[in-house]
């Protein structure tokens, strides 16, 4: 579990894909094999601290100059899997989404237009040489997108209360084949029940993203820094993936009332988090 830090971290959640070493071409495969044996690997909070440090200079550095060579590592059933950070790529992509989160005057104060424009030009040049680039990590702030929960079952939930020295942990992990199967089933149920819905669009997008990875990958949903915004009792009682699965199952059998009840529980649970975001 991550150590509790005196540094205030963003309330971000993460959807990660861990690919087996066999999915990577050489020489990258060799790099990750050596990296996986390295002790004292950095955590997601270390990545956040580096990003915050880059924003301190004048002018700020919104995107790292060089791509990260760090990754998260999992070993299960004798298979080593890695989830590369790709901080630079994710930084470029996040920069393009800022206009949706901040009014233009606020955005200009945070990141001057000349800085944003230069980063955009750098990304366009880089993307021309890497048209198939995709991140292994998706990030959301102050929420877990509902379509992420579709990928997981309640029995894949891992919860740790934490202690004075350790933060609580709430996450789900599932094999890629299960995640893809649940996306397909969820889409069928939703399309049979409604004509258009933002959840359908989000689920299609996540499904396409998952298709980019090795079939023996693992998929992880990590509440990350959001655990610091949720009371312990709320976190312990959070079974959002179960509510989403119940709602989809109700739609599949034509039980609109049951689907509505599962959705109401989900909305009620996350309303407090939405209120915190508005008060921040």
QUIURLIN-V202075 format. One record per residue. N is the residue number from 1. RES is the residue in one letter. PSI is psi in radians with two decimals (999 if undefined). OMEGA is omega in whole degrees, 0 to 359 (none if undefined). Layout:
BEGIN
N|RES|PSI|OMEGA, N|RES|PSI|OMEGA
END
This chain:
BEGIN
1|X|2.59|180, 2|X|2.53|176, 3|X|2.51|174, 4|X|2.30|185, 5|X|2.61|173, 6|X|-0.23|178, 7|X|2.25|178, 8|X|2.11|183, 9|X|2.67|176, 10|X|2.59|180, 11|X|1.28|186, 12|X|2.57|174, 13|X|2.80|189, 14|X|2.43|169, 15|X|2.04|188, 16|X|2.61|173, 17|X|2.21|176, 18|X|2.02|180, 19|X|2.55|175, 20|X|2.70|181, 21|X|-0.56|182, 22|X|-0.30|181, 23|X|-0.25|185, 24|X|2.41|176, 25|X|2.78|172, 26|X|2.57|8, 27|X|0.01|183, 28|X|-0.63|180, 29|X|-0.75|179, 30|X|-0.68|178, 31|X|-0.83|183, 32|X|-0.55|177, 33|X|-0.75|177, 34|X|-0.69|181, 35|X|-0.71|182, 36|X|-0.42|179, 37|X|-0.09|184, 38|X|2.29|177, 39|X|2.78|174, 40|X|0.72|180, 41|X|2.59|183, 42|X|2.82|181, 43|X|3.09|179, 44|X|-0.50|177, 45|X|-0.54|175, 46|X|-0.70|177, 47|X|-0.71|179, 48|X|-0.72|180, 49|X|-0.72|179, 50|X|-0.74|181, 51|X|-0.73|179, 52|X|-0.65|179, 53|X|-0.61|179, 54|X|-0.41|180, 55|X|-0.16|183, 56|X|-0.64|182, 57|X|2.93|174, 58|X|2.03|356, 59|X|2.78|180, 60|X|2.81|177, 61|X|1.66|186, 62|X|-0.42|182, 63|X|2.31|180, 64|X|2.55|179, 65|X|-0.61|181, 66|X|2.61|179, 67|X|2.52|179, 68|X|2.49|174, 69|X|0.42|177, 70|X|2.87|180, 71|X|2.82|167, 72|X|2.55|185, 73|X|2.36|173, 74|X|2.45|173, 75|X|2.09|179, 76|X|2.48|181, 77|X|0.60|178, 78|X|0.12|181, 79|X|2.21|176, 80|X|2.24|178, 81|X|2.54|180, 82|X|2.63|177, 83|X|1.63|182, 84|X|2.48|180, 85|X|-0.81|184, 86|X|0.90|185, 87|X|-0.66|182, 88|X|-0.82|179, 89|X|-0.81|180, 90|X|-0.58|177, 91|X|-0.77|177, 92|X|-0.79|182, 93|X|-0.69|178, 94|X|-0.63|180, 95|X|-0.64|179, 96|X|-0.30|181, 97|X|-0.12|185, 98|X|-0.58|182, 99|X|-0.41|178, 100|X|-0.33|186, 101|X|-0.38|185, 102|X|2.48|170, 103|X|2.65|185, 104|X|-0.75|179, 105|X|-0.66|178, 106|X|-0.75|180, 107|X|-0.72|179, 108|X|-0.59|178, 109|X|-0.63|180, 110|X|-0.84|182, 111|X|1.86|181, 112|X|2.55|182, 113|X|-0.67|182, 114|X|-0.60|178, 115|X|-0.78|180, 116|X|-0.73|181, 117|X|-0.69|179, 118|X|-0.73|178, 119|X|-0.68|179, 120|X|-0.74|179, 121|X|-0.71|178, 122|X|-0.72|180, 123|X|-0.75|180, 124|X|-0.71|178, 125|X|-0.76|181, 126|X|-0.73|183, 127|X|-0.52|178, 128|X|-0.53|179, 129|X|-0.20|181, 130|X|1.09|187, 131|X|-0.38|182, 132|X|0.20|183, 133|X|2.42|174, 134|X|2.59|180, 135|X|2.68|173, 136|X|-0.13|185, 137|X|2.32|170, 138|X|2.51|185, 139|X|2.46|173, 140|X|2.57|179, 141|X|2.42|177, 142|X|0.36|180, 143|X|2.90|162, 144|X|2.00|179, 145|X|2.39|183, 146|X|-0.65|183, 147|X|-0.39|176, 148|X|-0.66|183, 149|X|-0.45|181, 150|X|-0.48|186, 151|X|-0.22|192, 152|X|2.76|175, 153|X|2.74|183, 154|X|-0.57|181, 155|X|-0.05|174, 156|X|0.10|181, 157|X|2.36|177, 158|X|2.10|181, 159|X|2.29|175, 160|X|2.24|186, 161|X|-0.42|184, 162|X|-3.03|182, 163|X|-2.93|179, 164|X|-0.50|182, 165|X|-0.16|184, 166|X|2.44|177, 167|X|2.66|173, 168|X|2.79|180, 169|X|2.34|171, 170|X|2.11|182, 171|X|2.87|175, 172|X|2.56|173, 173|X|2.43|181, 174|X|2.67|174, 175|X|2.61|181, 176|X|-0.71|182, 177|X|-0.63|178, 178|X|-0.75|180, 179|X|-0.80|180, 180|X|-0.69|181, 181|X|-0.73|180, 182|X|-0.62|175, 183|X|-0.82|182, 184|X|-0.78|180, 185|X|-0.71|179, 186|X|-0.74|179, 187|X|-0.73|179, 188|X|-0.79|181, 189|X|-0.74|182, 190|X|-0.75|181, 191|X|-0.53|177, 192|X|-0.44|186, 193|X|-0.59|184, 194|X|2.69|180, 195|X|-0.86|181, 196|X|2.50|180, 197|X|2.37|178, 198|X|-0.52|179, 199|X|-0.63|178, 200|X|-0.81|180, 201|X|-0.75|180, 202|X|-0.65|181, 203|X|-0.64|175, 204|X|-0.75|180, 205|X|-0.79|179, 206|X|-0.71|180, 207|X|-0.72|178, 208|X|-0.67|179, 209|X|-0.77|181, 210|X|-0.54|181, 211|X|-0.26|182, 212|X|-0.16|190, 213|X|2.87|181, 214|X|2.42|182, 215|X|-0.31|178, 216|X|0.33|177, 217|X|2.88|170, 218|X|2.52|179, 219|X|2.37|184, 220|X|2.34|169, 221|X|2.10|184, 222|X|2.18|179, 223|X|-0.22|172, 224|X|-2.29|182, 225|X|-0.18|180, 226|X|-0.36|179, 227|X|-0.43|181, 228|X|-0.23|180, 229|X|-0.12|184, 230|X|2.30|175, 231|X|2.63|185, 232|X|-0.73|181, 233|X|-0.68|178, 234|X|-0.73|181, 235|X|-0.78|182, 236|X|-0.60|182, 237|X|0.09|182, 238|X|1.91|175, 239|X|0.96|185, 240|X|-0.64|179, 241|X|-0.63|178, 242|X|-0.71|179, 243|X|-0.74|179, 244|X|-0.78|179, 245|X|-0.70|179, 246|X|-0.71|179, 247|X|-0.74|179, 248|X|-0.69|178, 249|X|-0.66|178, 250|X|-0.73|177, 251|X|-0.68|183, 252|X|-0.59|180, 253|X|0.14|177, 254|X|0.33|181, 255|X|1.49|182, 256|X|-0.62|180, 257|X|-0.75|178, 258|X|-0.68|178, 259|X|-0.73|179, 260|X|-0.67|179, 261|X|-0.74|177, 262|X|-0.70|179, 263|X|-0.69|179, 264|X|-0.69|177, 265|X|-0.73|180, 266|X|-0.81|181, 267|X|-0.74|181, 268|X|-0.70|180, 269|X|-0.71|186, 270|X|-0.09|179, 271|X|-0.68|181, 272|X|-0.63|178, 273|X|-0.72|178, 274|X|-0.69|178, 275|X|-0.67|177, 276|X|-0.70|179, 277|X|-0.72|180, 278|X|-0.53|182, 279|X|-0.21|186, 280|X|999|none
END
